[in-house]
Amino acid sequence: MYPVLNKWKEPFQYPRPEQAAQSNIEGPDTGGKAKRKPRPKNTVRTLKQMWSYLTVYKGRLAAVMIMVLLSSAFSLLGPYLAGTAIDHFIMNRDSGFITFLIGMAVVYILHSITMWLQSIWMITISQQTVYRMRVQLFEHLHRLPIPYFSKRQHGELMSRVTNDIDNVSSSLNSSVIQVFSSVLLLIGTVSVMLSLSPMLTLLTFLIVPLMVLGMKWITKQTGRLFKEQQRNLGDLNGYIEETLSGQRIVKAFSQEQTVVAAFKQRNERIRVSGFWAQTISGFIPKLMNALNNLSFAIIAGIGAIFVLNGAITVGVIVIFAEYSRQFTRPLNDLANQWNTLLSAVAGAERVFDVLGEDEERKDEGAAIELAEVKGAVAFEEVTFAYEGRTATISDVSFVMKPGETIALVGPTGAGKTTLIQLLCRFYDASGGRITIDGRDSRTIKRESLRSHMAFVLQDPFLFEGTIRENIRYGKLDATDVEVEQAAKLANAHSFIVKLRDGYDAVLKPDGSGISQGQKQLLAIARAILANPSILVLDEATSSIDTVTEIKIQEALQRLMQGRTSFVIAHRLNTIQQADQIVVLENGTIIEKGSHIQLLERKGFYSTLVSRQLEA
């Protein structure tokens, strides 16, 4: 947990904008090493992926676009009517002014209505879109192989499900409409300006190159910074999740100050990247306002000369003054929305990165479902190596008859847990094969194979919910009577009924609120209810007091009866009754036999037993 803290011991330096844009501090999943920033993602591809989600709502999007078109038209019509009013009703004193005012009021009312409708409809589309994205992402996470999660922080993955998708939601709520509306306003404004006075239009366009150059520099900087901000946020979320989950270890080793210091460093990186992203993006409205004022001054000065020469009317100057603002306003909006889009694209890329990960290898086309498992298991010259590593398991072979118990013994790192993961097909063997009732496990559907197995682990995981719900997790359609019967067989019933709400007592996340031994008994009850053919016990009695261990041992004996059982343990009373004991070292079998047979050989196992008895 704590090796990652080492990289935060160096003094923190505030980066200059270009440094902040280029920095790439990854989270703890990098193994405590900073790595080069990955090449920029394909923004066009990401936008196409987003569009594939939006096309489901083609009809609604069309309605939104119609409203945007109408609101843009009304927005263009308002200033034109105002200029016309000046020429006809103020300068020339024409009649019909009241009627004209009513017409203008109707235009602005319709503009407001169309703006409101497009906003409501687009919010509906965006919320339904991100709902589908979040569901799809969550479902995909459950289809990913176990190795994927061992390489990444859970908090960082949570950040993609929450923060990154929220960024996409915020962008869809406003940016899509704003971009389309701004483009329409630009086209409409330029068209009307050209029809009124090409010369004044040309003068207005003099500021465009300055806008483009300024925007190009700003967006180039903010694009990188917003991505950096999202990465830093994912890192921080992962660290928070890690430290909160390990609070007991933090307090036990009095590492509160170290943890807080590391948190401050990560938090500071978010602050710095956010500061530069927001500061540089904040230049956009200031730049636009300055150029807008410059454009207004040009139009007012040159326009006055044209009026004096009779080339245009005062109303045209008013129209141009307003349209010059409308000309820069869409550019300003496009710039602001571009930053929002960049932030959303950065979040969407992270979401699509997960969605693009290969799911757990699909079962072969001929893979079958097992209606029944007798429990005969055989490892035949099994070899396995984790990705990019040397072989962890080498040429492991043993055979189990239905109902037998095998104990896996060996030092830490010997390969005991790896064998279990191969049995469950969390990984597939690199060589050799594992058979269930004589059938290669790779020809059995994973879900079917695992449905005939149950696990009681060293640190049993319990979900937030009632005790009854946690036991029922082993068999979701079990009745209350079946749940209670399983609890009685697991020696858990006596402590459950003493709780205030009994079986309806609500457990906190990860089962906090009850003892480790009680958690273990509930895990055994859950396994009993599942009624598996193959049982895996991974250090199920470690770190348990003697009295509780006796209860657990009794429960385990009931659970193991008639079932093929794999036991990983170090305590003698857990393994000496096994039908077969397999002793592993460095991924290979060095001894194999019953407890008595291995003692008689006076090898590694005998030495291990002697040390335990001496202790």
MOBEL-V23319 format. One record per residue. N is the residue number from 1. RES is the residue in one small letter. SS is DSSP state (A for helix, B for strand, O for the rest). D_FIRST is the distance of its C-alpha to the first C-alpha in Angstrom with 1 decimal. Layout:
BEGIN
n = (N	N)
res = (RES	RES)
ss = (SS	SS)
d_first = (D_FIRST	D_FIRST)
END
This chain:
BEGIN
n = (1	2	3	4	5	6	7	8	9	10	11	12	13	14	15	16	17	18	19	20	21	22	23	24	25	26	27	28	29	30	31	32	33	34	35	36	37	38	39	40	41	42	43	44	45	46	47	48	49	50	51	52	53	54	55	56	57	58	59	60	61	62	63	64	65	66	67	68	69	70	71	72	73	74	75	76	77	78	79	80	81	82	83	84	85	86	87	88	89	90	91	92	93	94	95	96	97	98	99	100	101	102	103	104	105	106	107	108	109	110	111	112	113	114	115	116	117	118	119	120	121	122	123	124	125	126	127	128	129	130	131	132	133	134	135	136	137	138	139	140	141	142	143	144	145	146	147	148	149	150	151	152	153	154	155	156	157	158	159	160	161	162	163	164	165	166	167	168	169	170	171	172	173	174	175	176	177	178	179	180	181	182	183	184	185	186	187	188	189	190	191	192	193	194	195	196	197	198	199	200	201	202	203	204	205	206	207	208	209	210	211	212	213	214	215	216	217	218	219	220	221	222	223	224	225	226	227	228	229	230	231	232	233	234	235	236	237	238	239	240	241	242	243	244	245	246	247	248	249	250	251	252	253	254	255	256	257	258	259	260	261	262	263	264	265	266	267	268	269	270	271	272	273	274	275	276	277	278	279	280	281	282	283	284	285	286	287	288	289	290	291	292	293	294	295	296	297	298	299	300	301	302	303	304	305	306	307	308	309	310	311	312	313	314	315	316	317	318	319	320	321	322	323	324	325	326	327	328	329	330	331	332	333	334	335	336	337	338	339	340	341	342	343	344	345	346	347	348	349	350	351	352	353	354	355	356	357	358	359	360	361	362	363	364	365	366	367	368	369	370	371	372	373	374	375	376	377	378	379	380	381	382	383	384	385	386	387	388	389	390	391	392	393	394	395	396	397	398	399	400	401	402	403	404	405	406	407	408	409	410	411	412	413	414	415	416	417	418	419	420	421	422	423	424	425	426	427	428	429	430	431	432	433	434	435	436	437	438	439	440	441	442	443	444	445	446	447	448	449	450	451	452	453	454	455	456	457	458	459	460	461	462	463	464	465	466	467	468	469	470	471	472	473	474	475	476	477	478	479	480	481	482	483	484	485	486	487	488	489	490	491	492	493	494	495	496	497	498	499	500	501	502	503	504	505	506	507	508	509	510	511	512	513	514	515	516	517	518	519	520	521	522	523	524	525	526	527	528	529	530	531	532	533	534	535	536	537	538	539	540	541	542	543	544	545	546	547	548	549	550	551	552	553	554	555	556	557	558	559	560	561	562	563	564	565	566	567	568	569	570	571	572	573	574	575	576	577	578	579	580	581	582	583	584	585	586	587	588	589	590	591	592	593	594	595	596	597	598	599	600	601	602	603	604	605	606	607	608	609	610	611	612	613	614	615)
res = (m	y	p	v	l	n	k	w	k	e	p	f	q	y	p	r	p	e	q	a	a	q	s	n	i	e	g	p	d	t	g	g	k	a	k	r	k	p	r	p	k	n	t	v	r	t	l	k	q	m	w	s	y	l	t	v	y	k	g	r	l	a	a	v	m	i	m	v	l	l	s	s	a	f	s	l	l	g	p	y	l	a	g	t	a	i	d	h	f	i	m	n	r	d	s	g	f	i	t	f	l	i	g	m	a	v	v	y	i	l	h	s	i	t	m	w	l	q	s	i	w	m	i	t	i	s	q	q	t	v	y	r	m	r	v	q	l	f	e	h	l	h	r	l	p	i	p	y	f	s	k	r	q	h	g	e	l	m	s	r	v	t	n	d	i	d	n	v	s	s	s	l	n	s	s	v	i	q	v	f	s	s	v	l	l	l	i	g	t	v	s	v	m	l	s	l	s	p	m	l	t	l	l	t	f	l	i	v	p	l	m	v	l	g	m	k	w	i	t	k	q	t	g	r	l	f	k	e	q	q	r	n	l	g	d	l	n	g	y	i	e	e	t	l	s	g	q	r	i	v	k	a	f	s	q	e	q	t	v	v	a	a	f	k	q	r	n	e	r	i	r	v	s	g	f	w	a	q	t	i	s	g	f	i	p	k	l	m	n	a	l	n	n	l	s	f	a	i	i	a	g	i	g	a	i	f	v	l	n	g	a	i	t	v	g	v	i	v	i	f	a	e	y	s	r	q	f	t	r	p	l	n	d	l	a	n	q	w	n	t	l	l	s	a	v	a	g	a	e	r	v	f	d	v	l	g	e	d	e	e	r	k	d	e	g	a	a	i	e	l	a	e	v	k	g	a	v	a	f	e	e	v	t	f	a	y	e	g	r	t	a	t	i	s	d	v	s	f	v	m	k	p	g	e	t	i	a	l	v	g	p	t	g	a	g	k	t	t	l	i	q	l	l	c	r	f	y	d	a	s	g	g	r	i	t	i	d	g	r	d	s	r	t	i	k	r	e	s	l	r	s	h	m	a	f	v	l	q	d	p	f	l	f	e	g	t	i	r	e	n	i	r	y	g	k	l	d	a	t	d	v	e	v	e	q	a	a	k	l	a	n	a	h	s	f	i	v	k	l	r	d	g	y	d	a	v	l	k	p	d	g	s	g	i	s	q	g	q	k	q	l	l	a	i	a	r	a	i	l	a	n	p	s	i	l	v	l	d	e	a	t	s	s	i	d	t	v	t	e	i	k	i	q	e	a	l	q	r	l	m	q	g	r	t	s	f	v	i	a	h	r	l	n	t	i	q	q	a	d	q	i	v	v	l	e	n	g	t	i	i	e	k	g	s	h	i	q	l	l	e	r	k	g	f	y	s	t	l	v	s	r	q	l	e	a)
ss = (O	O	A	A	A	A	A	A	O	O	O	O	O	O	O	O	A	A	A	A	A	A	O	O	O	O	O	A	A	A	O	O	O	O	O	O	O	O	O	O	O	O	A	A	A	A	A	A	A	A	A	A	A	A	A	A	A	A	A	A	A	A	A	A	A	A	A	A	A	A	A	A	A	A	A	A	A	A	A	A	A	A	A	A	A	A	A	A	A	A	A	O	O	O	O	O	A	A	A	A	A	A	A	A	A	A	A	A	A	A	A	A	A	A	A	A	A	A	A	A	A	A	A	A	A	A	A	A	A	A	A	A	A	A	A	A	A	A	A	A	A	O	O	B	O	A	A	A	A	A	O	O	O	A	A	A	A	A	A	A	A	A	A	A	A	A	A	A	A	A	A	A	A	A	A	A	A	A	A	A	A	A	A	A	A	A	A	A	A	A	A	A	A	A	A	A	O	A	A	A	A	A	A	A	A	A	A	A	A	A	A	A	A	A	A	A	A	A	A	A	A	A	A	A	A	A	A	A	A	A	A	A	A	A	A	A	A	A	A	A	A	A	A	A	A	O	A	A	A	A	A	A	O	O	O	A	A	A	A	A	A	A	A	A	A	A	A	A	A	A	A	A	A	A	A	A	A	A	A	A	A	O	A	A	A	A	A	A	A	A	A	A	A	A	A	A	A	A	A	A	A	A	A	A	A	A	A	A	O	O	O	O	O	A	A	A	A	A	A	A	A	A	A	A	A	A	A	A	A	A	A	A	A	A	A	A	A	A	A	A	A	A	A	A	A	A	A	A	A	A	A	A	A	A	A	O	O	O	B	O	O	O	O	O	O	O	O	B	O	O	O	O	O	O	O	O	B	B	B	B	B	B	B	B	O	O	O	O	O	O	O	O	B	B	B	B	B	B	B	B	O	O	O	O	B	B	B	B	B	B	O	O	O	O	O	A	A	A	A	A	A	A	A	O	O	O	O	O	O	O	B	B	B	B	B	B	O	O	B	B	A	A	A	B	O	A	A	A	A	A	A	O	B	B	B	B	O	O	O	O	O	O	O	O	B	B	A	A	A	A	A	A	O	O	O	O	O	O	O	A	A	A	A	A	A	A	A	A	A	O	O	O	A	A	A	A	A	A	O	O	O	A	A	A	O	B	B	O	A	A	A	O	O	O	O	A	A	A	A	A	A	A	A	A	A	A	A	A	A	A	O	O	O	B	B	B	B	B	O	O	O	O	O	O	O	A	A	A	A	A	A	A	A	A	A	A	A	A	A	A	O	O	O	B	B	B	B	B	O	O	O	A	A	A	A	O	O	O	O	B	B	B	B	B	B	O	O	B	B	B	B	B	B	O	A	A	A	A	A	A	A	O	O	A	A	A	A	A	A	A	A	A	A	A	O)
d_first = (0.0	3.8	6.1	7.0	8.5	11.0	12.9	13.8	15.5	18.6	21.4	21.6	24.9	26.7	27.8	31.3	32.1	32.2	29.0	27.2	28.8	27.5	24.0	21.3	17.7	15.6	12.3	8.9	10.7	12.6	10.3	10.4	14.2	16.8	19.3	22.8	23.8	25.1	28.8	30.1	30.4	33.8	34.8	38.1	36.4	34.1	37.1	38.9	36.2	36.4	40.1	39.9	38.5	41.2	44.0	43.8	45.4	48.2	50.8	49.0	47.9	51.5	52.6	50.0	51.3	54.9	54.0	52.4	55.5	57.8	55.8	55.9	59.6	60.2	58.2	60.4	63.5	63.1	63.6	66.4	68.2	67.8	69.4	72.1	72.8	73.3	75.8	77.8	77.7	77.4	79.0	81.6	81.8	81.9	82.2	79.6	76.9	76.0	75.6	73.4	71.2	70.8	69.8	67.2	65.8	65.6	63.7	61.0	60.8	60.3	57.7	55.7	56.0	54.9	51.9	50.9	51.4	49.3	46.5	46.5	46.8	44.1	41.6	42.5	41.9	38.5	37.2	38.3	36.8	33.3	33.6	34.3	31.5	28.9	30.3	30.4	26.9	25.6	27.9	26.8	23.1	24.3	26.2	23.5	22.3	19.2	17.9	18.0	15.3	13.0	13.1	12.7	10.9	13.0	13.6	14.9	17.2	18.3	19.3	21.7	23.3	23.9	24.1	25.3	27.9	29.0	29.7	31.8	33.6	34.5	35.9	37.9	39.3	41.0	40.5	42.4	45.5	45.3	45.3	48.1	50.1	49.7	51.0	53.9	54.7	54.7	57.0	59.3	59.4	60.3	62.9	64.7	64.5	66.1	68.9	69.7	69.6	68.3	68.7	66.6	64.0	63.9	63.5	60.6	58.9	59.0	55.6	53.8	52.9	51.4	49.4	48.2	47.2	45.3	43.6	42.6	40.9	39.1	37.8	36.6	34.4	33.2	32.4	29.7	28.5	28.2	26.1	23.8	23.6	22.7	19.8	18.5	19.0	17.0	14.1	14.5	14.9	11.7	9.8	12.1	11.6	7.9	8.5	11.8	10.7	8.6	11.5	12.6	9.7	10.0	13.7	13.8	12.5	14.4	11.8	13.7	15.3	12.4	10.8	14.4	15.1	12.4	13.8	17.2	16.7	15.7	18.5	20.8	20.5	21.6	24.4	25.6	25.6	27.2	29.6	30.9	31.1	33.1	35.1	36.3	36.9	38.9	41.3	42.7	44.7	46.0	47.1	48.8	50.5	51.9	53.2	54.5	56.5	57.8	58.9	60.6	62.5	63.7	64.9	66.6	68.4	69.5	70.1	72.5	74.5	74.7	75.9	78.6	79.8	79.8	77.2	75.0	75.2	73.3	71.6	70.1	68.6	67.0	65.7	64.4	62.7	60.9	60.1	58.8	56.2	55.6	55.3	52.5	50.9	49.9	48.6	46.6	45.3	44.5	42.5	40.6	40.0	39.0	36.0	35.2	35.6	33.3	30.6	31.4	31.5	28.1	26.8	29.0	27.9	24.3	25.7	28.0	25.3	23.7	27.2	28.1	25.4	27.1	27.2	26.7	29.6	32.7	34.7	37.6	40.9	42.3	39.4	40.7	39.7	40.1	42.3	41.8	39.7	41.2	38.0	39.1	36.1	36.3	33.9	36.2	35.0	31.6	29.5	26.3	24.0	20.9	21.7	22.2	21.5	23.9	25.1	22.8	25.8	29.3	32.6	31.7	34.7	35.6	37.7	37.5	40.5	40.3	39.2	37.8	34.6	32.5	29.8	27.2	26.3	24.5	21.7	18.0	18.1	21.8	21.8	22.5	20.2	21.2	24.8	24.2	22.7	25.7	28.0	26.7	26.9	23.4	24.2	27.7	28.8	29.6	32.7	34.7	34.7	33.8	36.7	37.1	40.7	41.7	40.3	37.7	34.6	34.4	37.8	36.5	35.0	31.4	31.9	34.9	33.1	30.1	32.6	34.0	30.7	28.6	25.3	24.3	20.6	18.8	17.0	19.8	19.3	22.0	23.0	24.3	28.0	30.5	30.3	33.2	31.4	28.3	30.6	32.7	29.8	30.9	34.3	34.8	38.6	38.7	41.1	40.4	42.4	40.2	37.0	38.5	39.9	36.4	35.0	37.9	37.3	33.7	34.8	33.0	36.3	37.1	34.0	34.1	37.7	37.0	34.7	36.5	36.6	36.3	35.2	35.0	32.5	29.7	26.2	23.5	20.6	18.7	21.6	20.8	24.0	24.9	23.8	21.7	25.0	26.6	23.9	24.5	28.2	28.0	26.0	28.9	31.4	30.0	30.2	33.7	34.8	33.6	36.0	34.3	36.0	32.9	30.3	26.8	25.4	21.9	21.5	23.3	24.5	21.6	20.7	24.0	26.9	30.1	32.2	29.7	29.2	33.0	33.0	30.2	32.0	35.2	33.7	32.1	35.5	37.1	34.5	34.8	38.6	40.1	36.9	35.3	32.1	29.1	27.4	24.2	24.3	24.7	27.1	30.7	32.2	30.1	31.1	34.4	36.3	35.0	37.8	35.9	33.0	31.3	29.5	27.1	25.9	24.4	25.2	28.9	31.0	32.4	34.1	35.4	37.7	38.2	37.0	40.5	40.8	37.6	38.5	41.9	40.5	38.7	35.9	32.1	32.1	34.8	32.8	29.7	32.1	33.8	30.6	29.7	33.3	33.2	30.1)
END
